[in-house]
Every structure is written in C-alpha cells, then in structure tokens.
C-alpha cells in the first residue's frame, strides 16, 4: 500500500503522506536534495500542485476502485522509474 504520493511540475514537487495528509513542497531547482519545505513561502505553487494531486487521486479511485497486485507492482515500478522510490 502506498504511504506517500507526490505531484511535480518539474521544478516544484509536493509530497503528501497518505495516512496523515501532511505535505512538503520542494523547489527542486534550488533544493535538489529536497531538504527545505517551502509550502508557507509558495502558497500558489503549493495550492496548484495540491489541486493536481487531489484530482489525480480522485480519478484513480473513480476509475479503478479495486487494484490487483499486478497493478500495484506496475505503479510501484513507475514511481521507481521516475525517481520517487529507490
């Protein structure tokens, strides 16, 4: 089961803990190590990526309420390919 999800536009990345809803926004151009949370300083980027993430989550739940192990494995591999998992 996924514990974290993220949305990125290339420069900014918003990560969110699925269980708690807690999130962090990173400016990957100035903080490639993703160490400084910028949510408070960049509310426009935070809200834009949060809306995109919420829309993606809603679409995923609406289009496939039941997942197979094969689906989960493909999704996990895609996240690894994108660098979100190691």
Buried (B, 14 or more C-beta within 10 A) or exposed (E): EEEBBBBBEEEBBBBBEEEEEEBBBBBBEEEEEBEEBBBEEBEEBBEBBBEBBEEEBEEEEEEEEEEEEEEEEEEEEEBEEEEBEE
